[in-house]
Amino acid sequence: MALNGKDTFYIITYREPKEAKIVTLKARTVTDSSLGLSFIAVSDFVFDTSTLVVNPAEEEQKRRFDGVKSFHLSIYSIISIEEVGTEHQGLKFNKDKANLVVLSSEHHQPKDK
């Protein structure tokens, strides 16, 4: 997809597990992954094709993600997710567990009679 200044997209920075290098990926969609709570799904990849200057790193990513429908990424490898664009709404996850209430261990101990 071509990059347009009016569009909203995400810049995902993560550590590549195979080579242990920092990678930045642009995508329009970041959602819950069907693999479980410790993964996100990244899809609708964005590559800047409007410039005449060829960026070798972006060309490599373009080849890497050619034909990839969805990229499932462990939350433990993610460094940051930035939402950019004029129409951004913020990330919303269907299975968001951020509001979980954790009881302290004293609530789980049986009371003496």
C-alpha positions in Angstrom: 0.0 0.0 0.0 1.2 3.5 -0.7 1.7 5.8 2.2 -0.6 8.9 2.2 -0.2 11.8 4.7 -3.9 11.7 5.6 -4.1 8.0 6.5 -3.7 6.6 10.0 -1.3 3.8 10.5 0.8 2.2 13.3 4.6 2.1 13.5 5.5 -1.0 15.4 9.0 -1.3 16.7 10.0 -4.8 17.9 13.0 -7.0 18.4 13.4 -9.6 15.6 13.8 -13.0 17.4 16.0 -14.7 14.8 18.6 -12.0 14.4 18.0 -10.0 17.6 17.9 -6.7 15.7 15.5 -3.9 16.2 12.9 -3.7 13.3 10.3 -1.0 12.5 7.2 -2.0 10.6 4.3 0.1 9.4 0.8 -1.3 9.3 -2.8 -0.1 9.2 -4.2 -2.7 11.5 -3.1 -4.0 14.9 -5.6 -6.3 16.7 -5.9 -9.2 19.1 -4.2 -12.4 17.8 -6.0 -15.7 17.6 -2.8 -17.3 19.1 -3.5 -16.1 22.6 -3.2 -13.2 25.0 0.5 -12.7 24.6 0.3 -12.0 20.9 -1.0 -9.2 18.6 -1.8 -9.5 15.0 -0.4 -7.0 12.5 -1.9 -6.7 9.0 -2.4 -4.3 6.1 1.3 -3.4 5.9 2.3 0.0 4.7 5.3 0.7 2.4 6.2 4.2 1.1 6.2 3.8 -2.7 5.7 7.5 -3.5 9.3 8.6 -3.4 11.9 8.1 -6.1 14.6 7.2 -3.6 14.8 3.5 -2.8 15.2 2.6 0.9 17.0 -0.8 1.0 15.6 -1.7 4.5 12.0 -1.0 3.3 12.5 -2.9 0.1 13.7 -5.9 2.2 10.6 -5.7 4.4 8.4 -5.4 1.3 9.9 -8.7 0.1 9.7 -10.3 3.5 6.0 -9.5 4.0 4.9 -10.1 0.4 2.0 -12.5 0.6 1.8 -12.4 4.4 -1.9 -11.9 5.5 -1.2 -11.4 9.2 2.0 -11.2 11.3 1.5 -12.5 14.8 4.0 -10.8 17.2 4.7 -11.6 20.8 4.0 -8.7 23.2 7.3 -9.5 24.9 9.3 -8.6 21.7 7.4 -5.3 21.2 9.3 -2.1 22.1 6.7 0.4 21.0 3.6 1.0 19.0 3.0 4.5 17.7 -0.3 5.6 16.1 0.2 8.3 13.5 -2.1 10.2 11.2 -4.7 12.8 11.4 -7.7 10.5 12.0 -6.3 8.2 14.6 -8.7 6.7 17.1 -6.4 4.7 19.5 -5.9 1.0 19.8 -8.9 -1.1 21.0 -8.5 -4.8 21.8 -11.5 -7.1 22.1 -9.8 -9.3 24.7 -8.1 -6.4 26.6 -7.2 -7.6 30.1 -5.8 -4.3 31.3 -8.7 -3.9 33.8 -8.2 -7.2 35.6 -8.5 -7.0 39.4 -5.8 -9.0 41.2 -6.6 -9.9 44.7 -3.7 -10.1 47.2 -2.8 -13.5 48.7 -4.4 -12.6 52.0 -7.8 -12.8 50.4 -7.2 -16.5 49.4 -6.2 -17.8 52.8 -8.9 -19.7 54.8 -10.0 -18.0 58.0 -9.4 -19.7 61.3 -12.5 -20.9 63.1 
